[in-house]
Amino acid sequence: MQEAIVFACLMTVVMWLPYLSAAAIVRGPLSVLGGDPKADTKPMPAWATRLQQAHANATENLAAFVGVCVAANMSGSVTFTVTAVAFIYSFARIAHYLCYGMGIPLLRTVSFMVSWAATIFIGLRAVGLV
């Protein structure tokens, strides 16, 4: 289970790289490295804005995912299935990030729902309801 949590965390940590790189190209490296990026009004490419929104969504959902994983681990309810579902969460979040960035709404929603369902399943397993 720890591997699944670390994978999800590291994946979320690196999600900012593409849109930050776009900001450095569009607004200049000094805007990103030492300036105030919110004060720079040069418009970002639509894909970079979408990736930034997808990263924010992944960050918001990470806390709930880690919480239920820790609870499952503490309750002793971690099995192969629970660990597999935890990795499914991460792969669904990657799909959500990519679909969000590419502007594919239906697949974005489906991948979000898969990650949401994975979080719910692990939480229910942690309290012994499934």
N, C-alpha and C positions, 0 to 999 in steps of 0.2 A: 504494500500500500504506500509506503514511503516513497518508492520510486515514482508512482503515479502522481503523488502530490508534488514532488520536486519537478517532474516533467511539466505539469500544468503551470507551476510557478515560473519556471524558466521560459516556457513558451510565451507566457503573458509578458514577461520582462522584455523580451526582444521584439515584441510587436510594434514598438514605437520607432524602430529603426527605419522602415521605409518612409513613413510620413515625415520623420525628422530629416531624413536625407533630402526629401523633396523640398522641405522648408529651406534647407541650406542652399539648394540650387536656385530656388525662386527668390528667396529673400536675402541670400548671402550668408556665408558661414558666421559672420560676426553677429548677425541677428540671432542665430541659434546658440552660439557659444557664449555670448556675453551680453547680448542686448535684451530687449524686452519683446519677445515674439508676439505678444498680444497687441503691442503698439504698432507693429508693422502691418500696414493695410494691404499690401500686395496680395492679391487673391491666390490661394493655393489651388492646385489641380483638384478636380472633383474626386478623383480616386484617393488622393492623399487625405482629403477631408473625411471621406467615408472610412478610410483605415483608422483615422484618429478616433472616429466615433465607435468603430468596432473594438478598438483597444480599450476605450473607456467602458464599453459594455462588458468586455472580458474581465477587466479589473473589478467591476462591480459584482460580477458573478463569482469571482475567485474566492471571495471571503466565505460565501455560503458553501461552496464546494469543499474548501479546506476544513471548514467547521464540521461538516457531516463526516468527512473522512477521518478526522481526529476522533470524533465521537464514535464512529464505527470501530476504530482501532482500540479505543479505550474500553468499549463494551465487549470486545473479543468477538465481534461478529464479522471480522474480515475473512473472507473465503476467496477462492480463485475467482468466483463470479463477481464478487464485490470489487476486487482489484481490476478485473477485466472491464467492468462498468466504469471504473474510475479512468481507465485509459480511453474508453469510448468517449467520455466527457471531453478529454483533451483533443481527440481527433475531431469531434463535433465542433469544438471551439475553433480549431484551425479552419475547418470548412466554413464556419460562420464568418470568420475574419476574411477569408478569401472571397467568399460570395458577397459579403458586404462591400469589400473593396472593388470588386468587379461589377457591382450593381445588379446582382441577380436576386431579386426579392424573394421568390418562392423558395429557392434552395437555402437562402439565408434564414428564413423562418423555420424551415424544417430542421436545419442544423442547430438552431437555437433551441428548438423544442427537444431535440435529442439530448443536448447537454443539460437542459432543465430536468428532463425525465431521469437522467442519470443521477443528478444531485438529489432528487426526490427519492429515488430508489435506495441510494446509499443511506440517506437520512432515515427512511423507514426501516431499513435493515438494522441501523444502529440502535433503534428503540424496540426492535423485535416485532415489528408489524408485518414484515414479509420474510 
